[in-house]
């Protein structure tokens, strides 16, 4: 019996080890080689090494126990160890699939078919191997693993090169297994073990080599600036709503450093995003134009991704680069703050590297998802859901670039995009436990189930779900706040803080169940378009709070005036350095994306909003009109629209006049390529 357990354990460890190497190659190495991921973060390495311990141990235990059961049931018969080991893996694979969250997706069905087919083939080989010798290679580690992981990959990404590569791989593995690896006996057993022992370090070394290093200024030519202008530090906190920052009066102390910063900066109390989506709002910040004028929007409505910013639109980076500025960008949002969408125009260096994820967006068949489900009730596993670089990583690179620029004695524009407040709301310790409400059960997969229920079906967000999301969101804000303090402290250390124009803002907000909205990209309610805006002008010492309503389109003219550069005449925005009357009109626009259109096919394709002081009018493409007094009703809970109300009628007329002056200007492009779609899936924009 002990011999049966020992041999079964060895075969089990080998085949599960082969699966470990293949899964790592598929989930981590392949995305790096296909260039839709660029680096492997520390959390992925830690999880990888955890799996390299778990898989062989699980295989050894299951293989040994299964061999014991076989030996006990058939006294005197030598257990068929290779087939038993494969069966333990296939059964675990199928059990993982049956417990998955989305059994309707094509990946799942393909994996289920592959698993059931492999189970039947190995079962036949186990029972009647003498009559079906051609099935022998299926009991070899690499062939069975290639079937389990290769078939779902083909269904997920049907491309000729993928089909050819997997067909050649399977044929080679089949031939090698038929001759060297699938036979019974010590020689085949040791060949299998050696192949796995060589494959695992090979995959790890290849993964390490495939990651792209941080870009350097070494290849950027030094240009002598015509004058020593102030530096510009433009920071966009992705998905941050103003009313969750303590510097804006939030009851939780989420932003203690920003409160200190505000003592010598200008806080704009009523800054408004031009849209509820990363691409159009960043394009508005860079161009000083509303989305319908710069054209970087989801169009036609319901389209996956979005139209890129046309090259003919002049950006902040282009204008400053022409005047001798070193223009640098580090972005965590590797889907919509990228070269592919046109936002890198004018930047000498634009780093939007996207890290490999511990848990790929698609692939319920991976056993690592089952292991995550087993771990979730025991430990907090939220960090496994991260798909972007952390604030610490962004800040570290920013500090390095600032140092390089400072040594070159060249004024710089440094744009930073932080993504930590975005789903999956996974701040690092201790920020994940800073505020009460966290629950281990609410993973990223659960979040998308809740999104379908809340937005898709109009059902309320459960109190414990809301408390968890807000606790992690607020923790992420506190984490971001600490990193901002670290970054600005470095400017002070270098002695360039006073000569730097610092702009801290957000691209859009986030909903937590209000009005049956969850996340963003859904509406122009205040929780999605009221954003923070704090500006410290060069040499500013006294803090100010500005009550008038301002827009993201005001940032480009403000930066240019602060640098004494003439602004283009066709901008939609106005410099914040000039006092304006409180009656100025601010506009916002929203276009539904593919994900939300799938959840609610009847949802309006477009929303438009106009704000004047405390008054807000919102129209939808289905004919709905909403009118709110934000001073009396900040939550927008009561629609006051009445055609007889002169205030609403005037705002509606102003919106019509604005639309007439600003017809929608878009330049249709081809659909996103497969790699771009994979980047969009990484952040949940495409399902």
C-alpha positions as CSV (number, residue, x, y, z in Angstrom):
1,X,0.0,0.0,0.0
2,X,2.8,2.5,0.9
3,X,4.4,1.8,-2.5
4,X,1.1,2.5,-4.3
5,X,0.7,5.8,-2.4
6,X,4.3,6.7,-3.1
7,X,4.1,6.0,-6.9
8,X,0.7,7.6,-7.2
9,X,1.9,10.7,-5.4
10,X,4.9,11.1,-7.7
11,X,2.8,10.8,-10.8
12,X,0.2,13.2,-9.4
13,X,2.9,15.8,-8.5
14,X,4.3,15.5,-12.0
15,X,1.1,16.0,-13.9
16,X,-0.1,18.8,-11.6
17,X,3.4,20.4,-11.9
18,X,3.0,20.2,-15.7
19,X,-0.4,21.9,-15.4
20,X,1.2,24.6,-13.2
21,X,3.9,25.4,-15.8
22,X,1.4,25.4,-18.6
23,X,-1.1,27.6,-16.7
24,X,1.6,30.2,-15.9
25,X,2.7,30.2,-19.5
26,X,-0.9,30.7,-20.7
27,X,-1.9,33.4,-18.1
28,X,1.3,35.3,-17.6
29,X,3.9,34.6,-20.3
30,X,1.6,34.6,-23.3
31,X,0.1,38.1,-22.6
32,X,3.6,39.5,-22.3
33,X,4.7,37.9,-25.6
34,X,1.5,39.1,-27.3
35,X,2.2,42.7,-26.1
36,X,-1.1,43.4,-24.5
37,X,0.6,43.2,-21.0
38,X,4.0,44.7,-20.4
39,X,5.1,43.8,-16.9
40,X,4.7,41.3,-14.1
41,X,3.9,43.0,-10.7
42,X,5.1,41.6,-7.4
43,X,1.6,40.3,-6.4
44,X,1.6,38.1,-9.5
45,X,5.1,36.7,-8.7
46,X,3.9,35.9,-5.1
47,X,0.8,34.2,-6.3
48,X,2.7,32.3,-8.9
49,X,5.1,30.9,-6.4
50,X,2.1,30.0,-4.1
51,X,0.6,28.1,-7.0
52,X,3.9,26.3,-7.7
53,X,3.7,25.0,-4.1
54,X,-0.1,24.3,-4.1
55,X,-0.4,22.4,-7.4
56,X,2.3,19.7,-6.9
57,X,1.2,19.2,-3.3
58,X,-2.4,18.8,-4.3
59,X,-1.4,16.5,-7.1
60,X,0.7,14.3,-4.9
61,X,-2.0,14.0,-2.2
62,X,-4.8,13.3,-4.7
63,X,-2.6,10.9,-6.8
64,X,-1.5,9.0,-3.8
65,X,-4.9,8.6,-2.3
66,X,-6.5,7.7,-5.6
67,X,-3.8,5.0,-6.2
68,X,-4.5,3.6,-2.7
69,X,-8.2,3.4,-3.4
70,X,-7.5,1.6,-6.7
71,X,-5.0,-0.8,-5.1
72,X,-7.4,-1.6,-2.3
73,X,-10.3,-2.3,-4.7
74,X,-8.3,-4.5,-7.0
75,X,-5.9,-6.5,-4.9
76,X,-2.8,-7.6,-6.6
77,X,-3.3,-5.4,-9.7
78,X,-0.7,-2.7,-10.4
79,X,-2.4,0.7,-10.4
80,X,-2.2,2.5,-13.8
81,X,-0.5,5.5,-12.2
82,X,-0.4,7.8,-15.3
83,X,-4.2,7.4,-16.0
84,X,-5.1,7.8,-12.3
85,X,-3.0,11.0,-12.0
86,X,-4.6,12.5,-15.1
87,X,-8.0,11.7,-13.7
88,X,-7.4,13.6,-10.5
89,X,-6.4,16.7,-12.6
90,X,-9.4,16.3,-15.0
91,X,-11.9,15.9,-12.1
92,X,-10.5,18.9,-10.3
93,X,-10.7,20.9,-13.6
94,X,-14.4,19.9,-14.1
95,X,-15.3,20.6,-10.5
96,X,-13.7,24.1,-10.9
97,X,-15.8,24.7,-14.0
98,X,-19.0,23.6,-12.3
99,X,-18.4,26.0,-9.5
100,X,-17.6,28.9,-11.8
101,X,-19.6,32.1,-11.8
102,X,-20.5,32.4,-15.5
103,X,-21.3,29.0,-17.1
104,X,-22.8,30.6,-20.2
105,X,-19.7,32.2,-21.7
106,X,-18.0,30.4,-24.7
107,X,-14.8,29.9,-22.7
108,X,-16.6,27.9,-20.1
109,X,-18.5,25.7,-22.6
110,X,-15.3,25.0,-24.6
111,X,-13.4,24.1,-21.4
112,X,-16.3,21.9,-20.2
113,X,-16.3,20.1,-23.6
114,X,-12.5,19.6,-23.4
115,X,-12.7,18.3,-19.8
116,X,-15.5,15.9,-20.5
117,X,-13.9,14.6,-23.7
118,X,-10.6,14.1,-21.9
119,X,-12.4,12.4,-19.0
120,X,-14.0,9.9,-21.4
121,X,-10.8,9.3,-23.3
122,X,-8.7,8.7,-20.2
123,X,-11.5,6.5,-18.7
124,X,-11.5,4.3,-21.8
125,X,-7.7,4.1,-21.7
126,X,-7.9,3.2,-18.1
127,X,-10.5,0.4,-18.6
128,X,-9.5,-0.9,-22.1
129,X,-6.1,0.5,-22.8
130,X,-5.1,-2.7,-24.6
131,X,-7.9,-2.1,-27.2
132,X,-7.3,1.7,-27.6
133,X,-3.5,2.2,-27.6
134,X,-3.9,5.4,-29.6
135,X,-5.3,7.0,-26.4
136,X,-2.2,6.3,-24.5
137,X,-0.6,9.8,-25.0
138,X,-3.6,11.4,-23.4
139,X,-2.3,10.1,-20.1
140,X,1.0,11.9,-20.6
141,X,1.2,15.2,-18.6
142,X,1.8,17.6,-21.5
143,X,-0.8,16.3,-23.9
144,X,-3.7,16.3,-21.3
145,X,-2.7,19.8,-20.1
146,X,-2.5,21.1,-23.7
147,X,-6.0,19.8,-24.3
148,X,-7.4,21.5,-21.1
149,X,-5.8,24.8,-21.8
150,X,-5.5,24.9,-25.5
151,X,-9.1,24.3,-26.6
152,X,-10.6,27.2,-24.6
153,X,-7.8,29.4,-25.9
154,X,-8.7,28.5,-29.5
155,X,-12.4,29.3,-28.9
156,X,-11.6,32.5,-27.1
157,X,-9.2,33.8,-29.7
158,X,-9.9,32.2,-33.1
159,X,-7.0,33.3,-35.2
160,X,-5.1,31.2,-37.8
161,X,-1.8,31.7,-36.1
162,X,-3.2,30.4,-32.8
163,X,-4.8,27.4,-34.4
164,X,-1.6,26.5,-36.3
165,X,0.5,27.0,-33.2
166,X,-1.7,24.8,-31.0
167,X,-2.1,22.2,-33.7
168,X,1.7,21.9,-34.1
169,X,2.2,21.9,-30.4
170,X,-0.4,19.1,-29.8
171,X,1.1,17.0,-32.6
172,X,4.6,17.4,-31.3
173,X,3.5,16.5,-27.8
174,X,1.5,13.6,-29.0
175,X,4.4,12.1,-30.8
176,X,6.9,12.7,-28.0
177,X,4.5,11.3,-25.5
178,X,3.8,8.2,-27.6
179,X,7.5,7.4,-27.6
180,X,8.9,8.8,-24.4
181,X,6.4,9.9,-21.8
182,X,3.2,7.9,-21.8
183,X,4.6,4.4,-21.2
184,X,4.4,2.8,-17.8
185,X,7.6,2.1,-15.8
186,X,10.4,4.1,-14.1
187,X,12.0,5.4,-17.3
188,X,8.9,7.2,-18.5
189,X,8.1,8.4,-15.0
190,X,11.5,10.0,-14.6
191,X,11.3,11.5,-18.1
192,X,8.1,13.1,-17.1
193,X,9.5,14.5,-13.9
194,X,12.6,15.9,-15.6
195,X,10.5,17.5,-18.3
196,X,8.4,19.3,-15.7
197,X,11.4,20.2,-13.6
198,X,12.9,21.9,-16.6
199,X,9.7,23.5,-17.8
200,X,8.9,25.4,-14.7
201,X,12.1,27.4,-14.4
202,X,12.1,27.9,-18.2
203,X,8.6,29.5,-18.0
204,X,9.6,31.7,-15.0
205,X,12.8,32.9,-16.7
206,X,11.0,33.6,-20.0
207,X,8.3,35.6,-18.0
208,X,11.0,37.6,-16.3
209,X,12.7,38.4,-19.6
210,X,9.4,39.2,-21.5
211,X,8.5,42.1,-19.2
212,X,9.2,45.6,-20.5
213,X,11.4,47.9,-18.4
214,X,10.4,51.4,-17.5
215,X,11.2,53.8,-20.3
216,X,14.1,56.2,-19.8
217,X,14.9,59.7,-20.9
218,X,18.2,58.5,-22.4
219,X,16.8,58.6,-26.0
220,X,15.0,61.9,-25.6
221,X,17.1,64.7,-27.1
222,X,18.0,67.6,-24.7
223,X,16.4,70.9,-25.9
224,X,17.3,74.2,-24.5
225,X,14.2,76.0,-23.3
226,X,13.7,79.5,-24.6
227,X,13.2,80.6,-21.0
228,X,13.1,79.0,-17.6
229,X,9.4,78.4,-17.2
230,X,7.7,76.7,-14.3
231,X,7.3,73.0,-14.4
232,X,3.8,71.5,-14.7
233,X,2.6,68.5,-12.7
234,X,-0.8,67.3,-13.9
235,X,-2.3,64.6,-11.7
236,X,-5.5,62.8,-12.6
237,X,-7.0,60.5,-10.0
238,X,-9.1,58.1,-12.1
239,X,-12.7,57.5,-10.8
240,X,-12.6,59.9,-7.8
241,X,-15.8,61.8,-6.8
242,X,-15.3,65.0,-4.9
243,X,-17.8,64.2,-2.1
244,X,-15.6,61.3,-0.8
245,X,-12.6,63.5,-0.1
246,X,-12.3,65.0,3.4
247,X,-10.8,68.1,1.8
248,X,-14.3,68.6,0.3
249,X,-16.0,67.9,3.7
250,X,-16.4,64.2,3.6
251,X,-16.9,62.8,7.2
252,X,-14.2,60.2,6.8
253,X,-10.6,61.4,6.9
254,X,-9.7,60.1,3.5
255,X,-7.4,62.9,2.4
256,X,-5.4,64.4,5.3
257,X,-2.5,65.3,3.1
258,X,-4.7,67.1,0.6
259,X,-6.2,69.1,3.5
260,X,-2.7,70.3,4.2
261,X,-2.0,71.0,0.6
262,X,-5.2,73.0,0.3
263,X,-3.8,75.5,2.9
264,X,-1.6,76.9,0.1
265,X,-3.5,75.9,-3.0
266,X,-6.8,76.9,-4.7
267,X,-9.7,74.5,-4.2
268,X,-12.4,74.7,-6.8
269,X,-15.5,73.6,-5.0
270,X,-17.7,72.9,-8.0
271,X,-15.5,71.4,-10.7
272,X,-17.4,69.4,-13.4
273,X,-16.3,66.6,-15.6
274,X,-17.1,66.9,-19.3
275,X,-18.3,63.3,-19.3
276,X,-18.4,60.1,-17.2
277,X,-15.7,58.2,-19.0
278,X,-11.9,58.2,-19.0
279,X,-11.2,58.7,-22.7
280,X,-13.4,61.8,-23.4
281,X,-12.5,63.5,-20.1
282,X,-8.8,63.1,-20.5
283,X,-9.1,64.3,-24.0
284,X,-11.0,67.4,-22.7
285,X,-8.2,68.1,-20.2
286,X,-5.5,67.8,-22.9
287,X,-7.3,69.8,-25.6
288,X,-9.6,72.3,-23.8
289,X,-12.5,71.1,-25.8
290,X,-15.8,69.4,-25.0
291,X,-16.1,65.7,-26.2
292,X,-18.3,66.5,-29.2
293,X,-15.6,68.9,-30.4
294,X,-12.5,66.7,-29.9
295,X,-14.3,63.5,-31.0
296,X,-12.7,61.0,-28.6
297,X,-16.0,59.3,-27.5
298,X,-17.8,55.9,-27.7
299,X,-19.3,56.2,-31.2
300,X,-21.7,55.0,-32.5
301,X,-23.3,54.5,-29.1
302,X,-22.9,50.9,-27.9
303,X,-19.5,50.5,-29.6
304,X,-16.7,48.7,-27.8
305,X,-13.9,51.0,-26.8
306,X,-14.1,54.5,-28.2
307,X,-12.9,56.7,-31.0
308,X,-9.3,57.9,-30.6
309,X,-8.4,61.6,-30.3
310,X,-7.7,62.7,-33.9
311,X,-4.1,63.8,-34.6
312,X,-5.2,67.2,-35.7
313,X,-6.4,68.1,-32.2
314,X,-3.6,70.1,-30.5
315,X,-2.8,68.9,-27.0
316,X,-1.2,70.5,-23.9
317,X,1.8,68.2,-24.4
318,X,2.2,69.3,-28.0
319,X,2.0,73.0,-27.2
320,X,4.5,72.7,-24.3
321,X,6.9,70.5,-26.3
322,X,7.1,73.2,-29.0
323,X,8.3,75.6,-26.3
324,X,11.1,73.5,-25.0
325,X,9.3,71.5,-22.3
326,X,10.2,67.9,-21.6
327,X,6.8,66.2,-21.8
328,X,6.4,63.0,-19.7
329,X,3.5,60.7,-18.8
330,X,3.0,57.7,-16.6
331,X,-0.5,56.2,-16.7
332,X,-2.0,53.4,-14.7
333,X,-5.1,53.1,-17.0
334,X,-3.7,50.9,-19.7
335,X,-6.9,50.8,-21.7
336,X,-8.0,54.4,-22.2
337,X,-4.9,56.5,-21.4
338,X,-2.7,55.1,-24.1
339,X,-1.0,55.8,-27.4
340,X,-3.7,53.7,-29.2
341,X,-6.4,56.2,-28.3
342,X,-4.4,59.3,-29.3
343,X,-3.6,60.6,-25.8
344,X,0.2,60.4,-26.2
345,X,0.3,63.2,-28.8
346,X,3.1,65.5,-27.9
347,X,4.7,63.5,-25.2
348,X,8.4,62.6,-25.4
349,X,7.8,59.7,-23.1
350,X,4.5,58.0,-22.5
351,X,4.4,55.0,-20.2
352,X,1.1,53.1,-20.1
353,X,2.4,49.7,-19.4
354,X,-0.3,47.3,-18.2
355,X,0.6,44.5,-15.8
356,X,-0.3,40.9,-16.0
357,X,-3.2,40.0,-13.8
358,X,-3.3,37.2,-11.3
359,X,-6.8,36.2,-12.5
360,X,-7.3,36.8,-16.2
361,X,-10.5,38.5,-17.2
362,X,-11.6,35.5,-19.2
363,X,-10.9,31.9,-18.2
364,X,-13.2,30.2,-15.6
365,X,-11.4,27.0,-16.5
366,X,-8.1,28.0,-14.8
367,X,-7.7,26.1,-11.6
368,X,-6.2,29.3,-10.0
369,X,-9.8,30.6,-9.9
370,X,-10.9,27.6,-8.0
371,X,-8.0,28.1,-5.5
372,X,-9.0,31.7,-5.2
373,X,-12.6,30.6,-4.3
374,X,-11.2,28.3,-1.7
375,X,-9.0,31.0,-0.2
376,X,-11.6,33.8,-0.1
377,X,-13.5,32.6,3.0
378,X,-10.2,32.4,4.9
379,X,-8.2,35.5,3.8
380,X,-8.8,38.7,2.0
381,X,-7.9,38.1,-1.6
382,X,-9.0,41.4,-3.1
383,X,-5.4,42.3,-4.3
384,X,-5.6,39.3,-6.7
385,X,-8.2,41.3,-8.7
386,X,-5.9,44.2,-9.5
387,X,-5.3,44.8,-13.2
388,X,-3.3,48.1,-13.1
389,X,-0.2,49.4,-11.6
390,X,-0.4,50.6,-8.0
391,X,0.0,54.2,-6.9
392,X,3.3,53.2,-5.3
393,X,4.6,52.0,-8.6
394,X,3.3,55.1,-10.5
395,X,4.8,57.4,-7.9
396,X,8.2,55.6,-7.8
397,X,8.5,56.0,-11.6
398,X,7.4,59.6,-11.4
399,X,10.0,60.4,-8.8
400,X,12.7,58.8,-11.1
401,X,11.6,60.8,-14.1
402,X,11.4,64.1,-12.1
403,X,15.0,63.4,-11.0
404,X,16.2,62.8,-14.5
405,X,14.4,65.9,-15.8
406,X,15.9,68.0,-13.0
407,X,19.4,66.9,-13.8
408,X,18.9,67.9,-17.4
409,X,17.8,71.4,-16.2
410,X,14.9,71.4,-18.6
411,X,11.4,72.5,-17.6
412,X,8.9,69.6,-17.7
413,X,5.3,68.7,-18.0
414,X,4.6,65.5,-16.1
415,X,1.2,63.9,-16.4
416,X,0.2,61.1,-14.0
417,X,-2.8,58.9,-14.1
418,X,-3.6,57.0,-10.9
419,X,-6.1,54.1,-11.0
420,X,-6.4,52.9,-7.4
421,X,-10.0,54.2,-6.8
422,X,-11.3,52.3,-9.8
423,X,-12.8,48.8,-9.5
424,X,-11.9,46.3,-8.1
425,X,-11.4,48.7,-5.1
426,X,-8.3,46.8,-3.8
427,X,-6.1,49.1,-1.8
428,X,-3.0,47.5,-0.2
429,X,-2.7,47.0,3.6
430,X,-3.3,48.8,5.9
431,X,-5.6,50.9,3.8
432,X,-7.8,47.9,2.9
433,X,-8.8,47.7,6.6
434,X,-8.7,51.5,7.4
435,X,-12.5,51.9,7.3
436,X,-15.1,49.4,8.5
437,X,-17.3,47.4,6.1
438,X,-15.0,45.1,4.2
439,X,-16.3,41.6,3.4
440,X,-14.1,38.8,2.1
441,X,-16.8,37.4,-0.2
442,X,-17.2,40.4,-2.5
443,X,-14.7,39.7,-5.2
444,X,-14.3,41.3,-8.6
445,X,-16.4,38.5,-10.2
446,X,-19.2,39.2,-7.7
447,X,-19.0,42.9,-8.5
448,X,-19.9,42.3,-12.1
449,X,-22.8,40.1,-11.0
450,X,-24.0,42.9,-8.7
451,X,-23.6,45.4,-11.6
452,X,-25.8,43.3,-13.8
453,X,-28.4,43.2,-11.0
454,X,-28.3,46.9,-10.0
455,X,-27.9,48.6,-13.4
456,X,-29.2,45.9,-15.6
457,X,-32.3,45.0,-13.6
458,X,-32.8,48.2,-11.5
459,X,-32.6,46.3,-8.2
460,X,-31.1,48.0,-5.1
461,X,-27.6,47.5,-3.9
462,X,-27.6,45.5,-0.6
463,X,-26.3,47.5,2.4
464,X,-23.4,45.1,3.1
465,X,-22.4,45.3,-0.6
466,X,-22.4,49.1,-0.5
467,X,-20.5,49.2,2.8
468,X,-17.8,47.0,1.4
469,X,-17.4,48.9,-1.8
470,X,-17.3,52.3,0.0
471,X,-14.9,51.0,2.7
472,X,-12.4,49.9,0.0
473,X,-13.0,52.9,-2.2
474,X,-12.3,55.2,0.8
475,X,-9.3,53.2,1.7
476,X,-8.0,53.6,-1.8
477,X,-8.5,57.4,-1.5
478,X,-6.4,57.4,1.7
479,X,-3.7,55.4,-0.1
480,X,-3.7,57.8,-3.0
481,X,-3.5,60.7,-0.6
482,X,-0.4,59.3,1.1
483,X,1.3,58.7,-2.3
484,X,0.5,62.3,-3.4
485,X,2.2,63.5,-0.2
486,X,5.2,61.3,-1.0
487,X,5.4,62.7,-4.6
488,X,5.1,66.4,-3.7
489,X,7.5,65.9,-0.8
490,X,10.1,64.9,-3.4
491,X,9.6,68.1,-5.3
492,X,10.3,70.0,-2.1
493,X,13.4,67.9,-1.5
494,X,14.7,68.9,-4.9
495,X,13.9,72.6,-4.3
496,X,11.5,72.8,-7.3
497,X,8.1,72.7,-5.6
498,X,7.6,76.5,-5.6
499,X,8.4,76.7,-9.3
500,X,5.9,74.0,-10.2
501,X,2.3,74.4,-11.3
502,X,0.5,71.5,-9.5
503,X,-2.9,70.4,-10.7
504,X,-4.7,67.6,-8.9
505,X,-8.0,66.5,-10.3
506,X,-10.1,63.5,-11.5
507,X,-11.5,62.3,-14.8
508,X,-14.9,61.4,-13.5
509,X,-16.7,60.1,-10.4
510,X,-18.3,56.8,-9.3
511,X,-21.7,55.6,-8.3
512,X,-22.5,53.2,-5.4
513,X,-26.1,52.3,-6.1
514,X,-27.6,55.8,-6.3
515,X,-30.5,55.9,-8.8
516,X,-29.7,52.2,-9.7
517,X,-26.3,53.2,-11.0
518,X,-23.1,51.4,-10.1
519,X,-19.6,52.4,-11.3
520,X,-19.5,55.0,-14.1
521,X,-20.1,55.3,-17.9
522,X,-23.9,55.4,-17.1
523,X,-25.2,58.8,-16.4
524,X,-24.4,62.5,-15.8
525,X,-25.7,62.5,-12.2
526,X,-23.5,64.5,-9.8
527,X,-21.8,61.4,-8.3
528,X,-20.3,60.8,-11.8
529,X,-19.4,64.3,-12.9
530,X,-18.6,66.3,-9.7
531,X,-14.8,66.0,-9.4
532,X,-12.1,67.4,-7.2
533,X,-9.8,70.2,-8.6
534,X,-7.0,71.6,-6.6
535,X,-4.4,73.9,-8.1
536,X,-1.2,75.3,-6.6
537,X,0.1,78.0,-8.8
538,X,3.8,78.7,-8.8
539,X,4.8,80.5,-5.6
540,X,1.3,80.4,-4.1
541,X,1.3,80.6,-0.3
542,X,-2.3,81.3,0.8
543,X,-5.1,78.9,0.3
544,X,-8.3,79.9,-1.5
545,X,-11.7,78.3,-2.2
546,X,-13.5,79.2,-5.3
547,X,-17.3,78.6,-5.4
548,X,-18.0,79.3,-9.1
549,X,-18.6,76.3,-11.4
550,X,-15.7,75.3,-13.6
551,X,-15.0,72.6,-16.1
552,X,-12.2,70.3,-17.2
553,X,-12.0,72.3,-20.5
554,X,-10.6,75.2,-18.4
555,X,-7.4,73.3,-17.5
556,X,-5.5,73.8,-20.7
557,X,-6.1,77.6,-21.0
558,X,-5.3,77.9,-17.2
559,X,-1.9,76.1,-17.6
560,X,-1.0,78.1,-20.7
561,X,-1.8,81.4,-19.0
562,X,0.2,80.4,-15.9
563,X,3.1,79.7,-18.2
564,X,2.6,83.0,-20.1
565,X,1.8,81.1,-23.3
566,X,-0.9,82.3,-25.7
567,X,-3.9,79.9,-25.8
568,X,-5.4,78.8,-29.1
569,X,-8.5,80.9,-30.0
570,X,-10.8,77.9,-30.6
571,X,-10.8,76.5,-27.0
572,X,-14.1,75.8,-25.2
573,X,-12.6,76.6,-21.8
574,X,-11.6,79.7,-20.0
575,X,-8.5,80.3,-17.8
576,X,-9.3,79.9,-14.1
577,X,-6.9,82.8,-13.4
578,X,-9.5,85.1,-14.7
579,X,-12.6,85.9,-12.6
580,X,-15.9,85.0,-14.2
581,X,-19.4,85.6,-13.3
582,X,-21.3,82.8,-11.4
583,X,-23.8,82.6,-14.3
584,X,-21.5,80.8,-16.7
585,X,-22.9,77.7,-18.4
586,X,-21.1,74.3,-18.0
587,X,-21.9,71.4,-20.2
588,X,-21.4,67.6,-20.0
589,X,-22.2,64.8,-22.4
590,X,-22.4,61.0,-22.2
591,X,-22.6,58.2,-24.8
592,X,-23.5,54.7,-23.7
593,X,-20.8,52.0,-24.2
594,X,-21.1,48.4,-25.3
595,X,-21.0,46.9,-21.8
596,X,-23.9,49.0,-20.5
597,X,-25.9,48.6,-23.7
598,X,-25.6,44.8,-23.2
599,X,-26.9,45.1,-19.7
600,X,-29.8,47.4,-20.6
601,X,-30.5,47.5,-24.4
602,X,-33.3,50.0,-23.8
603,X,-31.0,52.5,-22.0
604,X,-30.7,55.9,-23.8
605,X,-27.8,56.2,-26.2
606,X,-26.9,59.7,-25.1
607,X,-27.3,62.2,-22.2
608,X,-26.5,65.9,-22.2
609,X,-26.4,68.2,-19.2
610,X,-26.1,71.9,-18.7
611,X,-25.4,73.5,-15.4
612,X,-25.7,77.1,-14.3
613,X,-24.9,77.9,-10.6
614,X,-27.1,75.5,-8.6
615,X,-29.4,74.7,-11.5
616,X,-28.9,71.6,-13.7
617,X,-30.9,70.4,-16.7
618,X,-30.3,66.9,-18.1
619,X,-31.8,65.5,-21.3
620,X,-31.7,61.9,-22.7
621,X,-32.0,60.7,-26.2
622,X,-35.3,58.9,-25.4
623,X,-36.9,62.3,-24.7
624,X,-36.6,62.5,-20.9
625,X,-35.8,65.8,-19.4
626,X,-34.7,66.3,-15.8
627,X,-34.3,69.5,-13.9
628,X,-32.7,69.9,-10.4
629,X,-31.9,72.6,-7.9
630,X,-28.6,71.2,-6.5
631,X,-28.6,73.5,-3.5
632,X,-32.0,72.2,-2.3
633,X,-31.6,68.7,-3.7
634,X,-27.9,67.7,-4.0
635,X,-28.8,64.0,-4.4
636,X,-31.0,64.8,-7.4
637,X,-33.8,62.8,-5.9
638,X,-36.7,64.9,-7.2
639,X,-37.1,65.9,-10.9
640,X,-38.5,69.4,-10.9
641,X,-38.8,69.7,-14.6
642,X,-41.9,71.7,-15.7
643,X,-42.2,73.2,-19.2
644,X,-43.7,76.2,-17.6
645,X,-40.7,76.8,-15.4
646,X,-38.9,79.7,-16.9
647,X,-35.5,78.6,-15.4
648,X,-35.8,75.2,-17.0
649,X,-37.0,76.6,-20.3
650,X,-34.1,78.9,-20.5
651,X,-31.5,76.2,-19.7
652,X,-33.2,73.9,-22.3
653,X,-32.9,76.8,-24.9
654,X,-29.3,77.4,-24.0
655,X,-28.5,73.7,-24.5
656,X,-30.2,73.7,-27.9
657,X,-28.1,76.8,-28.9
658,X,-25.0,75.1,-27.7
659,X,-25.7,72.0,-29.7
660,X,-26.4,74.1,-32.8
661,X,-23.0,75.9,-32.3
662,X,-21.2,72.6,-31.6
663,X,-22.3,69.8,-34.0
664,X,-20.9,66.4,-33.1
665,X,-17.5,66.0,-34.8
666,X,-16.2,62.4,-35.0
667,X,-13.8,60.6,-37.3
668,X,-14.9,57.0,-37.6
669,X,-12.1,54.4,-37.2
670,X,-11.8,50.7,-37.6
671,X,-12.9,48.5,-34.7
672,X,-10.3,47.9,-32.0
673,X,-7.7,45.2,-32.7
674,X,-7.8,42.0,-30.6
675,X,-4.9,43.2,-28.3
676,X,-6.7,46.5,-27.7
677,X,-9.8,44.6,-26.8
678,X,-7.8,42.5,-24.3
679,X,-6.6,45.6,-22.7
680,X,-10.2,46.9,-22.4
681,X,-11.3,43.6,-20.9
682,X,-8.5,43.9,-18.3
683,X,-10.3,46.9,-16.7
684,X,-13.8,45.5,-17.2
685,X,-14.8,47.9,-20.0
686,X,-15.6,45.0,-22.3
687,X,-17.1,41.7,-21.0
